Amino acid sequence: IFSFNFLVLGFGKNLGVHHNFVGFLEEQFAGYYLPKSYGWTSTLNTIWSSGKRLIIGYDEKRVVNRYESIWPCVTHQWGNVRNIEDLFNYLNRIETESLGYPRAIPRSAMAELTPNTWDVILNRLGSIREMAEKVNINVTNWYNSKWQHTANIVAVDFVRSSGIIETAIEWNEKRNSHC
């Protein structure tokens, strides 16, 4: 998924600039992008069978509606929290709420801590890597034991210090063993 979010500089409210940019993307990625008509519920086998490998996400809805080449962006659910307990509470809330949403709408649980300016200046939470090392084992355990049926996309910092990929593979295999 190649996602274009928050296009502000040089774009503004001028939809013509967006249309020109989409034309550029279509030209550059012709033969690679998957048409939006496949939809988010397409299986990987369906996508692979199409011979296409690229989904282009775009955050300007008025433009997305006019093109088959671009898809609505994945929703990023950012907790903007500074400690593990608050991260758990945030993730628990969004995963519980997701039970009422159609799975056809992709969302990314942003499972990271967000330091504020003073945290960075005073090094209160450590480096991003240190924060990730403290958080990732918890995130992996939570998604392996509590939210394995609701997870869609889970984003972590420093993925190698987590087991989230293995957890995702395991639970996707279990989910699809009934197919």
C-alpha positions, 0 to 999 in steps of 0.5 A: 500500500503506497499511501498519500496522506496530508498533501498540503504543500503545493496542493491546497484546495486546488483540485486541479493539482490533485488531478494532475498528480493522480495522472502522474501516478497512473502514468508512473505505476501503469501495470502495477496498481490494483483498481479500486473496484477490487475492494478491501475485502479482496483476498491476497490470492485474488490480488496476486492472480490479478498480476497487480501488486500496488494499492495507491491510497489517497486522502482527498475524498473528492479526488478518490471518488473520480478515479479507479486507480486510487483507493481511500487511505487506511485510517491511522488510529493514533493514541497519542499516549506516553505510557504503556498503561495508556497505550493498552487502554487506547488499543483496548478501546479501538479494538473493542469498538472495531467489533461494530465496524465492517472489516472492509474498512482498513485501519491501522492501530498505531501501537507506539508511544508518542513523547511530547517535546519535553520528553524528547528534550529531557530524554524522559522516555529514552530513545524511540528504540528504547520505548519500542523495546518496552512496548513491543513485547506487550503489544505482541502479547496483547494481540496474541491473547486479547485482540487476535480476532479484531486486529486489522493492521498493527503498526509498531516501531522497530518491528524486529524487537517485536513478535507482531509479524509472527503473531499476525501470520499465526492468527491469519492462518487460524482465521483462514483455516476454515476457508 
